[in-house]
Each structure stands twice: as structure tokens, then as C-alpha cells.
């Protein structure tokens, strides 16, 4: 039941990203991948988590650069929140606390 609820939330986040703007498809892919990591526990799940964390770390550095050059915008709070949720999911999946 836990996996179904968490994956449904990530799928909802993925659906809501399509009207976001320039990086909408990237965030939709990230949330869809997080939903698939939540539901499926296969032999490649660990590698999917590593790939997802590498995308998140790239976006984190990109957001920090944008904050320093462009200035602070409201969108960065939402993106950092999404990154924290995915980091939380990755921590619990890698520590095997399903």
C-alpha cells in the first residue's frame, strides 16, 4: 500500500510538471523515474537511483549557479523541494528500509 501511495504522488507530480515551462519534460521524467523506483524493486533499481541522483546533482549545481547569476526566484524553492523528496526516497531505497 505504501508503494502505491508514494508512486501515485510521484506520478501526480510528473503530470503537474507539463505546464512548468522550459524544463518541464526533464522534471516529468525525474518524477516518473522516482515513481518507477518506488514501485519496482529489480536488480537494476540501484543503478536507476544512481542515475537519478546524478541528474539531481547536476540540476542542483545549475540552480545554485542561476541563483548567483540571475537572482532568487520562487521556482528554485519548488525545485529544491523536489530534489529533497527524491534524495529522501533514494536514501531509504538504498538503505533497504521499504
C-alpha positions in Angstrom: 0.0 0.0 0.0 2.9 2.3 0.8 4.5 1.8 -2.6 1.2 2.5 -4.4 0.6 5.8 -2.5 4.1 7.1 -2.9 4.3 6.2 -6.6 0.9 7.8 -7.2 2.2 11.0 -5.6 5.2 11.0 -7.9 3.1 10.3 -10.9 0.9 13.3 -9.9 4.0 15.4 -9.6 5.1 14.2 -13.0 1.7 15.1 -14.6 1.8 18.6 -13.0 5.2 19.4 -14.5 3.9 19.6 -18.1 2.9 23.2 -17.8 6.0 24.3 -16.0 8.0 25.8 -18.9 11.4 25.1 -20.3 12.5 22.2 -18.2 9.0 20.6 -17.8 9.9 17.3 -19.6 13.1 16.9 -17.6 11.2 17.2 -14.3 8.4 15.0 -15.5 11.0 12.3 -16.4 12.6 12.7 -13.0 9.3 12.2 -11.1 8.3 9.3 -13.4 11.6 7.7 -12.7 11.2 8.2 -8.9 7.7 6.6 -9.2 9.2 3.6 -11.0 11.9 3.3 -8.4 9.3 3.2 -5.7 7.2 0.5 -7.3 9.7 -1.8 -8.8 12.5 -3.5 -6.9 14.6 -5.2 -9.5 18.3 -5.8 -9.9 18.8 -2.5 -11.7 17.0 -0.3 -9.2 20.2 0.6 -7.5 21.6 1.9 -10.9 18.5 3.8 -11.6 18.8 5.5 -8.3 22.5 6.4 -9.1 21.4 7.8 -12.4 18.6 9.8 -10.8 21.0 11.2 -8.2 23.4 12.3 -10.9 20.6 14.2 -12.7 19.6 15.8 -9.4 23.1 16.8 -8.5 23.5 18.4 -12.0 20.3 20.3 -11.5 21.3 21.4 -8.0 24.5 22.9 -9.3 22.6 24.5 -12.2 20.1 26.1 -9.7 22.9 27.4 -7.5 24.6 29.0 -10.5 21.2 30.6 -11.5 20.7 31.9 -8.0 24.1 33.5 -8.0 23.9 35.0 -11.5 20.2 35.8 -12.1 18.9 36.2 -8.6 16.5 34.3 -6.4 13.1 33.3 -7.9 10.2 31.4 -6.4 10.8 28.5 -8.8 14.0 27.5 -7.1 12.2 26.7 -3.8 9.9 24.2 -5.6 12.8 22.6 -7.4 14.9 22.3 -4.2 11.8 20.7 -2.6 11.5 18.2 -5.3 15.2 17.4 -5.0 14.9 16.9 -1.3 12.0 14.5 -1.7 13.9 12.5 -4.3 17.0 12.4 -2.0 14.8 11.2 0.8 13.4 8.4 -1.4 16.9 7.4 -2.6 18.2 7.2 0.9 15.5 4.9 2.1 15.7 2.7 -1.0 19.5 2.4 -0.8 19.3 1.6 2.9 16.7 -1.0 2.2 14.0 0.4 4.5 11.0 -0.4 2.4 
